[in-house]
Amino acid sequence: MSDGETISGTVQGPARLDKALADASGLSRERVKALIAGGRVTVAGAVPVNPSAKVAGGAPFAIRLPPAAPLDTEAQDIPLDVVFEDDHLIVVDKPAGLVVHPAAGNLDGTLVNALLHHCAGRLSGINGTLRPGIVHRIDKDTSGLLVVAKSDAAHEGLAAQFADHSIERTYLAVCGGVPRPPQGTVDARVGRSDANRKKMAVLPATSTRGKHAVTHYRTLRTFAHAALIECRLETGRTHQVRVHLASIGHPLLGDPVYGRDPAPLRPLIRELGFHRQALHAASLGFIHPVSGERLGFAAELPADMAELIDRIGD
């Protein structure tokens, strides 16, 4: 939608005003509430002030959108591997080494900088700001699939699916040693480590810190000192796969934070120059938040992980 556009129509009711307007307009409920507070909404000719008020079905409404403010982040022409894109969302295959969002130490050269350039003129102003909607992240040195919202409706719908854990995500990982049993589930809270606040750790089940996290794994291939495994995530916590696998004694190869590579493999890993966790977001599935279509995507292993697997399998 263009800057300064007016959205109009009729609401389905009876329902809460903010929900009815969000459903009818495609905006998020939080943004609708802000627009009501700003006096930019009329319903049946009146300017409502209470977003929780009931509204009757068929009532006409108009929402005057202010011009979307630009995000204070530079658009940069960084190549992207686009797997899917429409007016509401974009799916990319992120290379290892690319940070998702600007932050201290990485103020530019990120996926957000790249998306601002790629989607120039095609962002709808999520919550009033011209920006891509980051609904999940993968670590800088993890490769693979990531979905990003381009509209309010997509942002809210995708966020809801991540919140209720209905997004389907699988990762391919190369871990040190061979898991026993060959498949299983790690159900353990993940939160900040007491010993090192820059790291995450498995916390006691009784802890009030951290978040519930569940990873299902199965072994796909075994080697002398390592294994290729598939991890299916029920939750998406920071460093979840890395922390969970390290907690059962099988840290990822190349991971400088959560473990050491098996001694027999260290010379090969140095020779290959493999200095990142061997983790790839290989598949992603979700319901399109606007069309309702079931979408599924897969991304092949990047060259560095494929070479690592070939060499340790020799």
N, C-alpha and C positions, 0 to 999 in steps of 0.2 A: 504494500500500500504506500502511496506517496506521502511526503511530508505535508502536514496540515489538512489531511483528508477528514471528511465527516462520514462516519459510519451510521447508517440508519436502517430501520426495519421494524419488525414487531417481535415481542418476546413470547416465549412459550411459558405458560404458567398454570396455576399459581406456583410461585417459587420465590426464593430470596432474590432480591434485586441484583446483587453482585453476581450471583451464579447465573441468573437468567440473561443478564447482559453479556457475561463472558461467553456463555453458550451461543448466543446469537451473533456476537461480534468477532469471535476468534481471539479476543484479547485474554490475557491472564486475569484471574480474579483480583490479584494484587494491583494490577494496573488499573482495572476498572474502579477499584476502591479509591485509588489516587485521583482518577479523573472525576469521580463523584465529589471528592473533597475539594477539588479545584473548580467546581461549578461548571464543568464542561459536559455535563450529561443532562438531557431532558427526557422525561418519560410522560407521555400523555400531556405534553405541553407544560409540565411543571419541572422545576429543578430539584431533584431529590437530595437529601443530605444524609440519609441513613442507609448504608449499603445492605444492612440486614433486613430492611423492611420487605414485606411481601408485595409482590406485583402480580396483577391479574394477567392471564393469558390474552394475547392479542393487543396488548398496549403498545402503541407506537413509541419508538425511542430514537434519539439522535445523540451521537457522541462526537464531539469536536476534538480531534487529536491535535495537540501542539506539534510544531515541527520537531522531528526527532533530533536530539542533540548528538553531535559526533562523538565517538569514543576518543579519549585522549591517548590514542595509540596509533602509531604510524602504519599505514598500509605499505607492505613490502612485497615486491615481485619475487616470491620464493616458490619454486616449482612444487606442485601438489599432484599426487596420484589420486585422482577423483574416481571413486568406484561407482557412485550414484549421486545424482543431484536433481532436485526439482525446486519449485517455488518455496517450499517449506523447510527443506533440510538438505544436508549434504553428508555423504559418507566418504571418508578418505582413508587411504592406507598410509599411515604415518611411518616415516623411516626412523630407525634408531638415531638418537642424537638431536632430534627436534623436540624442544620444549613446547608444551601445549599452550600455556598462558603466561603472559609477561609477569615477572615478579622480580624481587631483588636479586641481582646477579644475572638476570636474563630479561632485560627491559625491552629487547627487540629480537628479531630473528626467530620468532615463535610461530606456532601454528595460527594463532589469532592474527598476527601481523600478515601472514600469508592469506588467510581467509578474507581479511578486510580488502586486500587487493583483488583477489579472485572474485569476490561477491560484490564488488563496487557497483552501487546503484540497484542492487537486488536484495538488500537487507531491509526488513520492514520496521526496524526500530523497536527491538525487544525491550519491553518495559520503558519505552521512551528514549532509548539510546540506540544509535546505529551500531550494532555489534553482533557478532555471531554468538549464539547461545550455547555455551559449554555446559553440557549436562552430565558428562563424565570425562575422566582423564585417564591416560596411561602414562607411565613414567617416561622421562626423557629418553632413557636408553632401552625402552621396550618398543618394539615395532608392532605395526598392525592396525586393525580397524577401529575407527572412531566415528561416531555420528554427532553432528552439530546442527542445532536448530537455526533456521533463518527467519522464522516468524514467531510471534507470540503463541499462536496455537500449537505449533510444533514444540516449542520450548516447554509449555505446560504439559502437553501430552507425553512427551518423552520423559520429562522429570517424574511424572506420575508412574510411568512404567519402571523406571529405575528404582523409585521408592518402594514399589510393591514387589520388586525382584522378579518381574515377568520378562525382562530382557534376557535373551539367550546369548551367552558369551562363552566361548571356549578359547583356551590358550594352549599353544604348544611350548613345551619347556624341555630343556636338557638339564638334568640334575646330576649331582655327584652320587655315585653308588646306585644300587638297584633297590627300589622300594619293596618291602615285604610287609603285608601282602602286596601283590602287584596292582591292586586297585583298592580304593577305600575313600573315606571321607575325613577331612580335618574340620572339626567343629570347635573353634576356639576364638575367644575374644581377641581383638587386635587393637592396640592403643600405643601411646608413646612409651618408650622404654624409660624406666627410672634411671638406668645407668648412663644412657646417652639420649638426650631429648631430640637428637636429629634422626634417631632410628625408631622404628616401630617394633613391637614385641608381642608375643602371645601373653595374655594376662589370665589370671585365675578366673574360673567361671563365676566366682562369687564377687568379682571386682565390680565396682560401680563406674570404673573408668573404661574407656575404649568402647568398641562396638562389636556386637555379635557378628561373626564371620563364618562362612561355610564354603569350603572348597572340596569338590569331588574330583578325584584323580584316577586315571587308569594308565597302565604302562603299555606303550605301543611297540617299543623296541628296546632291547637291552644290549649293553656293551660290556667290556671287561671292567670298567670303572665308572660307568655312567648309564643313564637311561633316557630315552625320549618318552615323555609322558604328555597326556592330554589332561588339562584341568578345566573343569566346568564350574563356573562361579554362580553361587546363589546370591552372594552379596558382592559389593565392589568397594572394599576398604583400601586405604592407602597401603601399597606394598603387600597386598594380601597374599598373592601366590608365593612371593619371595619369602615372607615371614612364615607362612604355614608349612612350606616344604622344608625350610631350615629347621623348624620346630620338631620335625619328625626325622631329622638327621640327614636330609637330602637337599642341601642348598643348591641353587642354580649355578651351573658353570659360569665363570666370568663375573659373578656378582661380588663386587668389592666390599659390600656392606654386611651381608648376612652369612658369609661363610668363606671357606678356603677351598680351592679346587683340589681334587685328589692328587697326591704327589706324582703318581705316574703320568698324569695328563698335563702337568704344568709346563714341561718343555714344549709340547705341541701347542698349547694355548698361547704361549709366548711367541712361538714361531708364526702362528696365524695372526698375531696382533689382535686377538679377541678380548677386548677389554670392556665388555658390557654384559649384563645378565642375559643369559640365553632364554629369552622369553618373547613370544610373538602372539599377538591377539589375532587368532586365525579365523574365527567366525563370529558373526553378529547377526542376531535375529530379533525383530520387534514388529509391532503393529504400527503401520503408518498413522501418526496421530491425527491426520486430517482425512485421508481417504479410507482408513480402516483396513487397508490391504496388508496382508502378512508379507514382510520383506525379509530376505535372508541373503547374507553376503559371506564370501570366503576370500581369504588372501593367502597366497602361496608364501612359503618360507622365504625370507630374504636371503641373498647370496651368502652372507657371512654365516648365518646359522646352518644353511644347507651344506656349506663347505666343512663347518665344524663337525656335523653329523657324519659326513662322508669320511673324514679323516679319522675320527675316533672309532669308526666302524671298520677301518682297514685291518 
